[in-house]
Amino acid sequence: MSTPVPTTETKPYPATLIAVVGPSGAGKSTSLRNLPQNSTVIFDMERKGMPFKTTASLLRPDNIRFFKSDFATAVKDPAIKLIVIDSITALIDMLQTECEASYKGFDIWKYYNDGIGELCRLFKTSGKCVVVTALDEIVMMTGLDGNNTTQRRIFVQGKEWANKGIESECLAVWYAFGKKSASGGIEYKFATQTDGMTKAKTPIFWNLPNPVDNDLKNVLDLVAKNL
């Protein structure tokens, strides 16, 4: 396990929206293990707990209204530098369930799509570094050359956001994956740039290696140094 690089007050994390994407078991939640506990809020929307010991604030709101209220409270707290939603997949599932209970027919998807857009706007305009984890899916796409190819993207119900992609709302998208090490174990990494199949992306001026070790604090500290 890599050693965290200390974060200083003069090098804050970027006030933007970042997605950590990958299949179950790829290390998305585990990558949160070294985040600064006194200045991090984690929304455990999966309600499964964290796969590591932490004293960071863990919130489990029961509905979208409570989520927005808790999120606003975290945004207003000057001690909070980082807000994590683990996962946006579960948060959007909650939104869909509420829309299905409150509306009928076309209105279900109207309010569902509008709700996703509102959540993304809340994250992007919060003035905090907001990180969302997300499950991915593999889809068949037709390229500009007319040939079919596969692509990995954030899983979301409905055509509007499936086509637009939540990735379009994020400044950076990192894909979590595991690979066998020379010793026969598993090394967990983030892909920070696309390989043509994923939607991984990172601003060039952040100067991140590709891949990078699966430790969100270390990665954010590297970004902070380059801001």
Beta strands, then each sheet from edge to edge (+ up, - down):
strand 1: 17-21
strand 2: 40-43
strand 3: 57-59
strand 4: 82-85
strand 5: 129-134
strand 6: 136-142
strand 7: 148-154
strand 8: 172-180
strand 9: 186-191
strand 10: 212-213
sheet 1: 3+ 2+ 4+ 5+ 1+ 8+ 9- 10+
sheet 2: 6+ 7-
end
